[in-house]
Amino acid sequence: MQQKQQDDSQKAPLGEGNIRVNKPLGKRIEEDVEIIAVEAQEEVAAASKPWYQTRKWGFILLAADAILLALFALLATWVVYHPVSQIDIMITRDFQANRSPWLLTIMSAVSYMGNVAVLSVGLIALAAVLFWIARPAFGSHHDRGSYCDERHFKCCD
């Protein structure tokens, strides 16, 4: 398709500033917009994944999350029964021996976020609002209704 466009554009005479003069500007813009729209629809159709592939990856991610949750629960249980280990003592002594200002600032900021309930709730609310605003970017194109074509979907809203 692009080769045909290039051949057609090479045949048209050049006007002032290398602008093709065989068609009015409005007509050329309209044709270019149509071409771009068709190409965009083709790209969206090629990029869309079937529902069963999306569902498969959803189950894989859900299984990975379940495994991580189980490992975290095992680690938490181990920490309850073994609260202090040699490595913890070694790391704590190293931090106490090397007091750098940037590390103190970072540790104070992290601790402050967890100790002030209003700040914690505010940060959680801010994250929820940001995810709510960005939700169309995370959904599938069929959920947003931006592209619905009978050739690709049996049921369109």
Residue, then its C-alpha position, 0 to 999 in steps of 0.5 A: m500500500q505504501q509503495k503505491q502511494q509513493d509511486d502516485s506521489q512521484k507522478a504528481p508535479l511539484g509546486e512551490g515548496n515541493i508540494r504536490v499541486n494535482k489535488p487541493l489541500g483539503k482533499r489530500i488531507e482527507e485522503d491521508v487521514e483515511i489511509i492513516a485510520v485504515e492502517a491504525q485499524e489494521e495495527v489494532a487488529a493485529a495487536s489484539k490477543p484472543w480472550y483465551q490467550t489473555r485468560k491464560w496469562g491471567f491465570i499464570l500471573l494469579a498463580a505467580d502471585a499465589i506462590l509469592l504470597a505463600l513464600f511471604a507467609l513462610l518467611a513471616t512465620w520463620v521470622v516469628y520463631h527466629p526473631v534475631s539472626q546473625i545477619d540481622i545483627m551484622i547489618t544493624r552494626d554496619f549501619q550504626a557504624n557508618r552513619s551517612p546523612w543520605l541514609l538517615t534521610i531515607m530511613s526517616a522518610v520511610s519511617y515517617m510515612g508509616n508512622v503518620a496515619v493521615l499521610s498513609v491514608g492520603l498516599i493510598a487515596l492518591a494511588a487509588v485516584l491515579f489508577w482510576i484515572a489511568r484505568p482505560a490504559f490498562g483495559s483491553h480495547h474491547d472494554r473501552g469500546s474504541y475499536c469494534d469490528e464484526r470481522h474480529f468480534k462476534c459480539c459488539d456492544 
